[in-house]
Amino acid sequence: LKFEWPLMLPKDPDVERLSQMQNGDGGFAFWDRGYPSEPYLTVYVASALGHARQKGFAVPAGILDRAKGYLRDIESHYPSFYGKEVRWAISAYALYTRKQLGDLDIAKGKKLLAEAGGVEKLSMEANGWLLGTFAQDKGAADERRAIVRHVLNKVSETAGAASFTTGYGDGNYLLLASDRRVDAVMLESLIQEQQDLDLIPKVVTGLLGHRKAGRWLNTQENTFALLALDRYFQTYEKTTPDFVARVWLGNDYAGDH
């Protein structure tokens, strides 16, 4: 009796529901299938499905292939009223998600950066997504250095924490923009690019410090923060600590574990 590996993966009702909501162009709309696909939402859903697959859930290959087709040509799906900052940010996120799905496109990332006129013209989130796309790629060494230098110049830093700011003006709603999301985006990319950077633990501290009642402001912040912190944990704390803890009560030894 032969079993194919995808059949042995755990199924998830949310993945199945999303597969039923995909439009013919490979994109996704809010709430239901059949409405015009939303560029940012499509990248977000494609990223979610990619993360689900990485965590061991069964994701039909067809849904990801159709989504990747949309992401490769995402610029053709922007409505005319999208501002250039919004377009650049979504395109950068699409490139980062394509890398996550095994479809790396360094050349297009370089073209985007050149079209924008340099890192200073991009939002901090767009820079974060591009840095994650370029991370450790020797062919993009100049671009990586420029983004990291820009990040270090623009970070808001205290003795124990660090954070960033970004904004898209009237276009904030088109990307579901949120203040702390940029910290998480940049954290995840910095870990991939330069994991020994002293700034990284401070961004983590700042991100955790913005929680209220154990969570961040909204779904966008929660999602990106948890993804970034998961990468942080997997990078720095994946090895189970090996040590002996000893306990004293005053001068009396109470035991160890």
Accessible surface in RSA format (square Angstrom, percent):
REM  Atomic radii and reference values for relative SASA: ProtOr
REM  Chains: A
REM  Algorithm: Lee & Richards
REM  Probe-radius: 1.40
REM  Slices: 20
REM RES _ NUM      All-atoms   Total-Side   Main-Chain    Non-polar    All polar
REM                ABS   REL    ABS   REL    ABS   REL    ABS   REL    ABS   REL
RES LEU A   1   203.46 113.3 121.27  86.8  82.19 206.6 130.76  91.8  72.70 195.6
RES LYS A   2   174.02  84.9 142.19  87.2  31.84  75.8  94.75  85.3  79.27  84.4
RES PHE A   3   126.78  63.4 104.53  64.7  22.25  57.9 105.04  63.7  21.74  62.2
RES GLU A   4    94.44  54.2  92.99  70.3   1.45   3.5  41.42  80.1  53.02  43.3
RES TRP A   5   164.01  65.8 158.06  76.5   5.95  14.0 140.49  74.9  23.52  38.2
RES PRO A   6    79.78  58.1  76.44  69.7   3.34  12.1  76.52  63.2   3.26  20.3
RES LEU A   7   124.22  69.2 100.52  71.9  23.70  59.6 101.17  71.1  23.05  62.0
RES MET A   8   119.17  61.7  84.97  56.2  34.20  81.4  82.21  69.9  36.97  49.0
RES LEU A   9    29.15  16.2  23.15  16.6   6.00  15.1  23.32  16.4   5.83  15.7
RES PRO A  10    73.96  53.9  62.16  56.7  11.80  42.9  73.89  61.0   0.07   0.4
RES LYS A  11   146.87  71.6 120.14  73.7  26.72  63.6  65.31  58.8  81.56  86.9
RES ASP A  12    34.32  24.0  34.04  33.9   0.29   0.7   3.80   8.9  30.53  30.4
RES PRO A  13   103.18  75.2  95.97  87.5   7.21  26.2  98.59  81.4   4.60  28.6
RES ASP A  14    98.65  69.1  97.32  96.9   1.33   3.1  24.03  56.6  74.62  74.4
RES VAL A  15     9.83   6.5   9.83   8.9   0.00   0.0   9.83   8.5   0.00   0.0
RES GLU A  16    82.54  47.4  80.84  61.2   1.70   4.0  32.56  63.0  49.98  40.8
RES ARG A  17   118.39  49.7 116.25  59.3   2.14   5.1  48.83  66.7  69.56  42.2
RES LEU A  18    43.57  24.3  43.57  31.2   0.00   0.0  43.57  30.6   0.00   0.0
RES SER A  19    33.58  28.4  21.51  28.7  12.08  27.8   9.48  20.2  24.10  33.8
RES GLN A  20   109.82  61.4  95.93  70.1  13.89  33.1  38.48  81.9  71.34  54.1
RES MET A  21    23.85  12.3  23.40  15.5   0.45   1.1  17.21  14.6   6.64   8.8
RES GLN A  22     5.96   3.3   2.35   1.7   3.61   8.6   2.35   5.0   3.61   2.7
RES ASN A  23    17.09  11.8  14.70  14.2   2.39   5.8  10.17  24.5   6.92   6.7
RES GLY A  24    75.39  93.0   0.00   N/A  75.39  93.0  40.12 110.1  35.27  79.0
RES ASP A  25    70.51  49.4  43.82  43.6  26.69  63.1  39.22  92.3  31.30  31.2
RES GLY A  26     1.16   1.4   0.00   N/A   1.16   1.4   0.98   2.7   0.18   0.4
RES GLY A  27     0.00   0.0   0.00   N/A   0.00   0.0   0.00   0.0   0.00   0.0
RES PHE A  28     3.47   1.7   3.47   2.2   0.00   0.0   3.47   2.1   0.00   0.0
RES ALA A  29     5.60   5.1   1.30   2.0   4.30   9.8   1.30   1.8   4.30  11.4
RES PHE A  30    80.08  40.1  73.54  45.6   6.54  17.0  74.98  45.5   5.10  14.6
RES TRP A  31   215.31  86.4 196.17  95.0  19.14  44.9 176.47  94.1  38.84  63.0
RES ASP A  32    69.13  48.4  68.87  68.6   0.25   0.6   9.00  21.2  60.13  60.0
RES ARG A  33   137.85  57.9 122.75  62.6  15.10  36.0  28.71  39.2 109.14  66.1
RES GLY A  34    67.38  83.1   0.00   N/A  67.38  83.1  34.51  94.7  32.87  73.6
RES TYR A  35   139.28  65.0 136.19  77.5   3.10   8.1  89.09  67.0  50.19  61.9
RES PRO A  36   111.26  81.1  98.24  89.6  13.02  47.3 109.67  90.5   1.60   9.9
RES SER A  37    18.94  16.0   1.98   2.6  16.96  39.1   1.63   3.5  17.31  24.2
RES GLU A  38    59.83  34.3  59.83  45.3   0.00   0.0   4.86   9.4  54.97  44.9
RES PRO A  39     2.56   1.9   2.56   2.3   0.00   0.0   2.56   2.1   0.00   0.0
RES TYR A  40     5.06   2.4   4.35   2.5   0.71   1.8   4.35   3.3   0.71   0.9
RES LEU A  41    20.89  11.6  20.16  14.4   0.72   1.8  20.16  14.2   0.72   1.9
RES THR A  42     0.00   0.0   0.00   0.0   0.00   0.0   0.00   0.0   0.00   0.0
RES VAL A  43     0.00   0.0   0.00   0.0   0.00   0.0   0.00   0.0   0.00   0.0
RES TYR A  44    39.76  18.6  39.05  22.2   0.71   1.8  32.96  24.8   6.81   8.4
RES VAL A  45    12.25   8.1  11.69  10.6   0.57   1.4  12.25  10.6   0.00   0.0
RES ALA A  46     0.00   0.0   0.00   0.0   0.00   0.0   0.00   0.0   0.00   0.0
RES SER A  47     8.34   7.0   8.34  11.1   0.00   0.0   0.84   1.8   7.50  10.5
RES ALA A  48    47.53  43.7  35.36  54.6  12.17  27.7  42.36  59.7   5.17  13.7
RES LEU A  49     1.35   0.8   1.03   0.7   0.33   0.8   1.35   1.0   0.00   0.0
RES GLY A  50     0.22   0.3   0.00   N/A   0.22   0.3   0.17   0.5   0.05   0.1
RES HIS A  51    35.80  19.6  35.70  24.8   0.10   0.3  23.93  24.7  11.87  13.8
RES ALA A  52    20.95  19.3  14.17  21.9   6.78  15.4  20.32  28.6   0.63   1.7
RES ARG A  53    99.49  41.8  89.37  45.6  10.12  24.1  35.34  48.3  64.15  38.9
RES GLN A  54   105.05  58.7  66.59  48.7  38.46  91.6  41.42  88.2  63.63  48.3
RES LYS A  55   123.08  60.0  94.14  57.8  28.94  68.9  76.43  68.8  46.65  49.7
RES GLY A  56    25.26  31.2   0.00   N/A  25.26  31.2  24.80  68.1   0.46   1.0
RES PHE A  57    68.45  34.2  68.41  42.4   0.04   0.1  68.41  41.5   0.04   0.1
RES ALA A  58    19.41  17.8  14.01  21.6   5.40  12.3  14.58  20.5   4.83  12.8
RES VAL A  59    18.38  12.1   0.00   0.0  18.38  44.3   0.60   0.5  17.79  48.2
RES PRO A  60    72.80  53.1  59.92  54.6  12.89  46.8  71.92  59.4   0.88   5.5
RES ALA A  61    71.89  66.1  60.84  93.9  11.05  25.1  64.24  90.5   7.64  20.2
RES GLY A  62    30.51  37.6   0.00   N/A  30.51  37.6  24.12  66.2   6.39  14.3
RES ILE A  63     0.71   0.4   0.51   0.4   0.20   0.5   0.51   0.4   0.20   0.5
RES LEU A  64     3.32   1.8   3.32   2.4   0.00   0.0   3.32   2.3   0.00   0.0
RES ASP A  65    81.24  56.9  72.92  72.6   8.32  19.7  27.15  63.9  54.09  53.9
RES ARG A  66   116.49  48.9 107.67  54.9   8.82  21.0  51.87  70.9  64.62  39.2
RES ALA A  67     0.00   0.0   0.00   0.0   0.00   0.0   0.00   0.0   0.00   0.0
RES LYS A  68    34.82  17.0  34.82  21.4   0.00   0.0   3.43   3.1  31.39  33.4
RES GLY A  69    32.97  40.7   0.00   N/A  32.97  40.7  24.61  67.5   8.36  18.7
RES TYR A  70     4.69   2.2   0.52   0.3   4.17  10.8   3.46   2.6   1.23   1.5
RES LEU A  71     0.71   0.4   0.00   0.0   0.71   1.8   0.00   0.0   0.71   1.9
RES ARG A  72   111.85  47.0  99.86  50.9  11.98  28.5  40.79  55.7  71.05  43.1
RES ASP A  73    78.22  54.8  77.46  77.1   0.76   1.8  23.75  55.9  54.47  54.3
RES ILE A  74     0.68   0.4   0.68   0.5   0.00   0.0   0.68   0.5   0.00   0.0
RES GLU A  75    69.22  39.7  59.40  44.9   9.82  23.4  51.78 100.2  17.44  14.2
RES SER A  76    76.89  65.0  35.47  47.3  41.42  95.4  43.81  93.3  33.08  46.3
RES HIS A  77    59.59  32.6  41.90  29.1  17.69  45.3  28.79  29.7  30.80  35.8
RES TYR A  78    19.89   9.3   1.84   1.0  18.05  47.0   2.00   1.5  17.89  22.1
RES PRO A  79    47.36  34.5  35.62  32.5  11.74  42.7  47.36  39.1   0.00   0.0
RES SER A  80   109.56  92.6  78.87 105.3  30.69  70.7  51.56 109.8  58.00  81.3
RES PHE A  81   134.33  67.2 104.19  64.5  30.14  78.4 115.01  69.7  19.33  55.3
RES TYR A  82    11.39   5.3   4.57   2.6   6.82  17.7   0.44   0.3  10.95  13.5
RES GLY A  83    36.46  45.0   0.00   N/A  36.46  45.0  32.62  89.5   3.85   8.6
RES LYS A  84   123.29  60.1 117.24  71.9   6.05  14.4  62.17  56.0  61.12  65.1
RES GLU A  85    75.09  43.1  72.67  55.0   2.41   5.7  27.17  52.6  47.91  39.1
RES VAL A  86     4.63   3.0   4.60   4.2   0.04   0.1   4.60   4.0   0.04   0.1
RES ARG A  87    69.34  29.1  69.18  35.3   0.16   0.4  23.84  32.6  45.50  27.6
RES TRP A  88    24.08   9.7  23.81  11.5   0.27   0.6  21.56  11.5   2.52   4.1
RES ALA A  89     0.00   0.0   0.00   0.0   0.00   0.0   0.00   0.0   0.00   0.0
RES ILE A  90     0.01   0.0   0.01   0.0   0.00   0.0   0.01   0.0   0.00   0.0
RES SER A  91     5.46   4.6   4.72   6.3   0.74   1.7   1.97   4.2   3.49   4.9
RES ALA A  92     0.00   0.0   0.00   0.0   0.00   0.0   0.00   0.0   0.00   0.0
RES TYR A  93     5.00   2.3   5.00   2.8   0.00   0.0   2.47   1.9   2.53   3.1
RES ALA A  94     1.99   1.8   1.99   3.1   0.00   0.0   1.99   2.8   0.00   0.0
RES LEU A  95     2.22   1.2   2.16   1.5   0.06   0.2   2.16   1.5   0.06   0.2
RES TYR A  96    26.40  12.3  25.99  14.8   0.42   1.1  23.81  17.9   2.59   3.2
RES THR A  97     0.11   0.1   0.11   0.1   0.00   0.0   0.00   0.0   0.11   0.2
RES ARG A  98    11.73   4.9  11.73   6.0   0.00   0.0   0.58   0.8  11.15   6.8
RES LYS A  99    57.68  28.1  46.53  28.5  11.15  26.6  39.87  35.9  17.82  19.0
RES GLN A 100    34.56  19.3  13.44   9.8  21.11  50.3  22.16  47.2  12.40   9.4
RES LEU A 101     6.32   3.5   0.44   0.3   5.88  14.8   0.65   0.5   5.67  15.3
RES GLY A 102    70.57  87.0   0.00   N/A  70.57  87.0  36.35  99.8  34.21  76.6
RES ASP A 103    26.37  18.5  23.03  22.9   3.34   7.9   5.06  11.9  21.31  21.3
RES LEU A 104    85.65  47.7  56.35  40.3  29.30  73.6  56.35  39.6  29.30  78.8
RES ASP A 105    36.06  25.3  32.03  31.9   4.03   9.5   7.91  18.6  28.14  28.1
RES ILE A 106    28.91  16.4  24.97  18.6   3.94   9.5  24.97  18.0   3.94  10.7
RES ALA A 107    74.00  68.0  62.93  97.1  11.07  25.2  67.05  94.4   6.95  18.4
RES LYS A 108    45.81  22.3  42.26  25.9   3.54   8.4  41.27  37.1   4.53   4.8
RES GLY A 109     0.00   0.0   0.00   N/A   0.00   0.0   0.00   0.0   0.00   0.0
RES LYS A 110    74.10  36.2  69.85  42.9   4.25  10.1  31.18  28.1  42.92  45.7
RES LYS A 111   146.89  71.7 139.42  85.5   7.46  17.8  88.22  79.4  58.67  62.5
RES LEU A 112    13.31   7.4  10.96   7.8   2.35   5.9  12.94   9.1   0.37   1.0
RES LEU A 113    15.03   8.4  14.81  10.6   0.22   0.5  14.81  10.4   0.22   0.6
RES ALA A 114    78.74  72.4  51.38  79.3  27.35  62.2  62.37  87.8  16.37  43.4
RES GLU A 115   118.99  68.3  86.28  65.3  32.72  77.9  42.81  82.8  76.18  62.2
RES ALA A 116     7.54   6.9   0.00   0.0   7.54  17.2   0.21   0.3   7.33  19.4
RES GLY A 117    52.69  65.0   0.00   N/A  52.69  65.0  31.13  85.4  21.56  48.3
RES GLY A 118    22.57  27.8   0.00   N/A  22.57  27.8  20.93  57.4   1.64   3.7
RES VAL A 119     9.15   6.0   8.11   7.3   1.04   2.5   8.11   7.0   1.04   2.8
RES GLU A 120   123.48  70.9  98.38  74.4  25.11  59.8  48.80  94.4  74.68  61.0
RES LYS A 121   129.36  63.1 115.08  70.6  14.28  34.0  61.94  55.8  67.42  71.8
RES LEU A 122    10.80   6.0   0.14   0.1  10.66  26.8   1.27   0.9   9.53  25.7
RES SER A 123    16.56  14.0   2.43   3.2  14.12  32.5  13.48  28.7   3.08   4.3
RES MET A 124    15.21   7.9  10.93   7.2   4.28  10.2  10.99   9.3   4.22   5.6
RES GLU A 125     0.29   0.2   0.16   0.1   0.13   0.3   0.13   0.2   0.16   0.1
RES ALA A 126     0.37   0.3   0.37   0.6   0.00   0.0   0.37   0.5   0.00   0.0
RES ASN A 127     0.00   0.0   0.00   0.0   0.00   0.0   0.00   0.0   0.00   0.0
RES GLY A 128     0.00   0.0   0.00   N/A   0.00   0.0   0.00   0.0   0.00   0.0
RES TRP A 129     2.65   1.1   2.65   1.3   0.00   0.0   0.65   0.3   2.00   3.2
RES LEU A 130     0.00   0.0   0.00   0.0   0.00   0.0   0.00   0.0   0.00   0.0
RES LEU A 131     0.00   0.0   0.00   0.0   0.00   0.0   0.00   0.0   0.00   0.0
RES GLY A 132     0.00   0.0   0.00   N/A   0.00   0.0   0.00   0.0   0.00   0.0
RES THR A 133     0.70   0.5   0.05   0.0   0.65   1.5   0.05   0.1   0.65   1.0
RES PHE A 134     0.00   0.0   0.00   0.0   0.00   0.0   0.00   0.0   0.00   0.0
RES ALA A 135    10.46   9.6   1.75   2.7   8.71  19.8   1.75   2.5   8.71  23.1
RES GLN A 136   111.56  62.4  91.49  66.9  20.07  47.8  42.39  90.2  69.17  52.5
RES ASP A 137    38.30  26.8  32.03  31.9   6.27  14.8  10.07  23.7  28.23  28.2
RES LYS A 138   190.73  93.0 171.24 105.1  19.48  46.4 114.70 103.2  76.03  81.0
RES GLY A 139    47.58  58.7   0.00   N/A  47.58  58.7  35.07  96.2  12.51  28.0
RES ALA A 140     0.10   0.1   0.00   0.0   0.10   0.2   0.10   0.1   0.00   0.0
RES ALA A 141    30.51  28.0  27.47  42.4   3.04   6.9  28.37  40.0   2.13   5.7
RES ASP A 142    98.72  69.2  90.47  90.0   8.26  19.5  30.63  72.1  68.10  67.9
RES GLU A 143    34.77  20.0  32.80  24.8   1.97   4.7   7.79  15.1  26.99  22.0
RES ARG A 144    39.27  16.5  39.14  20.0   0.14   0.3   2.46   3.4  36.82  22.3
RES ARG A 145   140.12  58.8 133.87  68.2   6.25  14.9  66.81  91.3  73.31  44.4
RES ALA A 146    23.77  21.9  22.15  34.2   1.62   3.7  22.24  31.3   1.52   4.0
RES ILE A 147     0.00   0.0   0.00   0.0   0.00   0.0   0.00   0.0   0.00   0.0
RES VAL A 148    14.87   9.8  14.87  13.5   0.00   0.0  14.87  12.9   0.00   0.0
RES ARG A 149   140.84  59.1 137.38  70.0   3.46   8.2  58.35  79.7  82.49  50.0
RES HIS A 150    16.93   9.3  13.90   9.7   3.03   7.8   6.77   7.0  10.16  11.8
RES VAL A 151     0.02   0.0   0.02   0.0   0.00   0.0   0.02   0.0   0.00   0.0
RES LEU A 152    83.61  46.6  65.80  47.1  17.80  44.8  65.86  46.3  17.74  47.7
RES ASN A 153   112.48  77.6  79.78  77.1  32.70  78.7  21.28  51.2  91.20  88.2
RES LYS A 154   124.24  60.6 101.56  62.3  22.68  54.0  46.85  42.2  77.39  82.4
RES VAL A 155    22.71  14.9   4.63   4.2  18.08  43.6   4.63   4.0  18.08  49.0
RES SER A 156    67.43  57.0  57.30  76.5  10.13  23.3  28.77  61.3  38.66  54.2
RES GLU A 157    92.38  53.0  58.79  44.5  33.59  80.0  16.78  32.5  75.61  61.7
RES THR A 158    89.79  63.9  77.95  79.0  11.85  28.2  81.95 110.1   7.84  11.9
RES ALA A 159   110.56 101.7  69.11 106.7  41.45  94.3  80.97 114.0  29.59  78.4
RES GLY A 160    43.14  53.2   0.00   N/A  43.14  53.2  34.65  95.1   8.49  19.0
RES ALA A 161    26.43  24.3  25.83  39.9   0.60   1.4  26.20  36.9   0.23   0.6
RES ALA A 162     2.84   2.6   0.00   0.0   2.84   6.5   2.61   3.7   0.23   0.6
RES SER A 163    20.77  17.5  20.72  27.7   0.04   0.1   2.08   4.4  18.69  26.2
RES PHE A 164     1.36   0.7   0.09   0.1   1.28   3.3   1.15   0.7   0.21   0.6
RES THR A 165   112.61  80.1  98.61 100.0  14.00  33.4  67.92  91.2  44.69  67.6
RES THR A 166    35.71  25.4   3.11   3.2  32.60  77.7  14.37  19.3  21.33  32.3
RES GLY A 167    45.19  55.7   0.00   N/A  45.19  55.7  21.39  58.7  23.80  53.3
RES TYR A 168    16.62   7.8   0.02   0.0  16.60  43.2   5.78   4.3  10.85  13.4
RES GLY A 169    59.02  72.8   0.00   N/A  59.02  72.8  43.88 120.4  15.14  33.9
RES ASP A 170   143.87 100.8 122.38 121.8  21.48  50.8  45.93 108.1  97.94  97.7
RES GLY A 171    10.85  13.4   0.00   N/A  10.85  13.4   7.54  20.7   3.30   7.4
RES ASN A 172    61.95  42.7  61.87  59.8   0.08   0.2  19.48  46.9  42.48  41.1
RES TYR A 173   145.21  67.8 128.47  73.1  16.74  43.6 112.59  84.6  32.62  40.2
RES LEU A 174    25.45  14.2  14.86  10.6  10.59  26.6  18.16  12.8   7.29  19.6
RES LEU A 175     0.01   0.0   0.01   0.0   0.00   0.0   0.01   0.0   0.00   0.0
RES LEU A 176    63.01  35.1  53.39  38.2   9.62  24.2  60.50  42.5   2.51   6.7
RES ALA A 177    30.81  28.3   6.00   9.3  24.81  56.4   6.27   8.8  24.54  65.0
RES SER A 178    11.79  10.0   0.84   1.1  10.94  25.2   9.40  20.0   2.39   3.3
RES ASP A 179    98.81  69.2  92.71  92.3   6.10  14.4  19.41  45.7  79.40  79.2
RES ARG A 180    33.44  14.0  32.64  16.6   0.80   1.9   8.05  11.0  25.39  15.4
RES ARG A 181     0.18   0.1   0.00   0.0   0.18   0.4   0.18   0.2   0.00   0.0
RES VAL A 182     0.19   0.1   0.19   0.2   0.00   0.0   0.19   0.2   0.00   0.0
RES ASP A 183     0.02   0.0   0.02   0.0   0.00   0.0   0.00   0.0   0.02   0.0
RES ALA A 184     0.69   0.6   0.14   0.2   0.55   1.3   0.45   0.6   0.24   0.6
RES VAL A 185     5.15   3.4   1.32   1.2   3.83   9.2   4.40   3.8   0.74   2.0
RES MET A 186     0.18   0.1   0.14   0.1   0.03   0.1   0.14   0.1   0.03   0.0
RES LEU A 187     0.00   0.0   0.00   0.0   0.00   0.0   0.00   0.0   0.00   0.0
RES GLU A 188    12.42   7.1  12.42   9.4   0.00   0.0   0.83   1.6  11.60   9.5
RES SER A 189     0.73   0.6   0.73   1.0   0.00   0.0   0.00   0.0   0.73   1.0
RES LEU A 190     0.06   0.0   0.06   0.0   0.00   0.0   0.06   0.0   0.00   0.0
RES ILE A 191     5.72   3.3   2.44   1.8   3.28   7.9   2.44   1.8   3.28   8.9
RES GLN A 192    37.78  21.1  21.38  15.6  16.41  39.1  17.11  36.4  20.67  15.7
RES GLU A 193    15.45   8.9  10.91   8.3   4.54  10.8   0.00   0.0  15.45  12.6
RES GLN A 194    75.16  42.0  70.31  51.4   4.85  11.5  27.20  57.9  47.96  36.4
RES GLN A 195    91.48  51.2  83.85  61.3   7.63  18.2  14.97  31.9  76.51  58.0
RES ASP A 196   125.66  88.0 101.23 100.8  24.43  57.8  39.41  92.7  86.25  86.0
RES LEU A 197    24.85  13.8  18.83  13.5   6.03  15.1  22.21  15.6   2.65   7.1
RES ASP A 198   122.94  86.1 112.47 111.9  10.47  24.8  40.74  95.9  82.20  82.0
RES LEU A 199     8.80   4.9   5.62   4.0   3.18   8.0   7.13   5.0   1.67   4.5
RES ILE A 200     1.26   0.7   1.26   0.9   0.00   0.0   1.26   0.9   0.00   0.0
RES PRO A 201    66.83  48.7  64.71  59.0   2.12   7.7  65.70  54.2   1.13   7.0
RES LYS A 202    44.09  21.5  43.68  26.8   0.41   1.0  27.20  24.5  16.88  18.0
RES VAL A 203     0.00   0.0   0.00   0.0   0.00   0.0   0.00   0.0   0.00   0.0
RES VAL A 204    13.94   9.2  13.94  12.6   0.00   0.0  13.94  12.1   0.00   0.0
RES THR A 205    71.23  50.7  66.95  67.9   4.28  10.2  44.56  59.9  26.67  40.3
RES GLY A 206     5.81   7.2   0.00   N/A   5.81   7.2   5.49  15.1   0.31   0.7
RES LEU A 207     0.16   0.1   0.16   0.1   0.00   0.0   0.16   0.1   0.00   0.0
RES LEU A 208    62.77  35.0  58.41  41.8   4.36  11.0  58.86  41.3   3.91  10.5
RES GLY A 209    64.16  79.1   0.00   N/A  64.16  79.1  34.97  96.0  29.18  65.4
RES HIS A 210    80.84  44.2  65.33  45.4  15.52  39.7  47.31  48.8  33.53  39.0
RES ARG A 211   106.79  44.8  87.60  44.7  19.19  45.7   6.98   9.5  99.81  60.5
RES LYS A 212   168.83  82.4 160.59  98.5   8.24  19.6 107.69  96.9  61.14  65.1
RES ALA A 213    92.69  85.2  44.07  68.0  48.62 110.6  65.35  92.0  27.35  72.4
RES GLY A 214    59.93  73.9   0.00   N/A  59.93  73.9  28.97  79.5  30.96  69.3
RES ARG A 215   142.14  59.7 141.38  72.1   0.76   1.8  39.49  54.0 102.65  62.2
RES TRP A 216    18.21   7.3   9.28   4.5   8.93  21.0  11.59   6.2   6.62  10.7
RES LEU A 217   143.24  79.8 111.47  79.8  31.76  79.8 118.03  82.9  25.21  67.8
RES ASN A 218    56.74  39.1  47.24  45.7   9.50  22.9  37.05  89.2  19.69  19.0
RES THR A 219    95.08  67.6  90.72  92.0   4.36  10.4  55.20  74.1  39.88  60.3
RES GLN A 220    13.11   7.3  12.76   9.3   0.35   0.8   9.25  19.7   3.86   2.9
RES GLU A 221     4.22   2.4   3.46   2.6   0.76   1.8   0.51   1.0   3.71   3.0
RES ASN A 222    39.12  27.0  39.12  37.8   0.00   0.0  13.63  32.8  25.48  24.6
RES THR A 223    41.30  29.4  34.60  35.1   6.71  16.0  29.15  39.1  12.16  18.4
RES PHE A 224    11.37   5.7  10.50   6.5   0.87   2.3  10.52   6.4   0.85   2.4
RES ALA A 225     0.93   0.9   0.93   1.4   0.00   0.0   0.93   1.3   0.00   0.0
RES LEU A 226   108.67  60.5 104.18  74.5   4.50  11.3 104.56  73.4   4.12  11.1
RES LEU A 227    45.97  25.6  42.77  30.6   3.20   8.1  43.21  30.3   2.76   7.4
RES ALA A 228     0.00   0.0   0.00   0.0   0.00   0.0   0.00   0.0   0.00   0.0
RES LEU A 229    31.35  17.5  28.00  20.0   3.35   8.4  28.33  19.9   3.01   8.1
RES ASP A 230    49.46  34.6  42.66  42.5   6.80  16.1  19.50  45.9  29.96  29.9
RES ARG A 231    80.31  33.7  76.96  39.2   3.35   8.0  12.67  17.3  67.64  41.0
RES TYR A 232    40.70  19.0  40.70  23.2   0.00   0.0  14.30  10.7  26.40  32.5
RES PHE A 233    98.55  49.3  98.40  60.9   0.15   0.4  98.55  59.7   0.00   0.0
RES GLN A 234    78.65  44.0  76.63  56.0   2.02   4.8  29.80  63.4  48.85  37.1
RES THR A 235    41.09  29.2  18.00  18.3  23.09  55.0  13.24  17.8  27.86  42.1
RES TYR A 236    81.49  38.0  46.53  26.5  34.97  91.0  51.56  38.7  29.93  36.9
RES GLU A 237    90.81  52.1  79.45  60.1  11.36  27.0  30.44  58.9  60.37  49.3
RES LYS A 238   142.42  69.5 114.45  70.2  27.96  66.6  60.53  54.5  81.88  87.2
RES THR A 239   109.40  77.8  95.41  96.7  13.99  33.4  73.12  98.2  36.28  54.9
RES THR A 240   114.70  81.6  98.90 100.3  15.80  37.7  67.80  91.1  46.90  70.9
RES PRO A 241    98.24  71.6  72.60  66.2  25.64  93.2  83.08  68.6  15.16  94.2
RES ASP A 242   145.81 102.1 111.40 110.9  34.41  81.4  35.81  84.3 110.00 109.7
RES PHE A 243   142.59  71.3 113.86  70.5  28.73  74.8 122.88  74.5  19.71  56.4
RES VAL A 244    83.72  55.1  62.19  56.3  21.53  51.9  62.19  54.0  21.53  58.4
RES ALA A 245    43.99  40.4  37.72  58.2   6.27  14.3  43.40  61.1   0.59   1.6
RES ARG A 246   134.50  56.5 109.54  55.8  24.97  59.4  18.76  25.6 115.74  70.1
RES VAL A 247    87.75  57.7  85.06  77.0   2.69   6.5  87.75  76.2   0.00   0.0
RES TRP A 248   140.56  56.4 114.94  55.6  25.62  60.2  97.37  51.9  43.18  70.1
RES LEU A 249   142.29  79.2 138.02  98.7   4.26  10.7 138.50  97.3   3.79  10.2
RES GLY A 250    69.60  85.8   0.00   N/A  69.60  85.8  44.11 121.1  25.49  57.1
RES ASN A 251   153.59 105.9 122.47 118.3  31.12  74.9  33.12  79.7 120.47 116.4
RES ASP A 252   100.97  70.7  97.83  97.4   3.14   7.4  26.62  62.6  74.36  74.2
RES TYR A 253   113.18  52.8  83.84  47.7  29.33  76.3  80.04  60.1  33.14  40.8
RES ALA A 254    67.73  62.3  25.51  39.4  42.22  96.0  36.54  51.5  31.19  82.6
RES GLY A 255    24.89  30.7   0.00   N/A  24.89  30.7  24.77  68.0   0.13   0.3
RES ASP A 256    86.85  60.8  54.48  54.2  32.38  76.6   4.04   9.5  82.81  82.6
RES HIS A 257   182.85  99.9 156.61 108.9  26.24  67.1 125.68 129.5  57.17  66.5
END  Absolute sums over single chains surface
CHAIN  1 A    14080.6      11050.1       3030.4       7988.6       6092.0
END  Absolute sums over all chains
TOTAL         14080.6      11050.1       3030.4       7988.6       6092.0
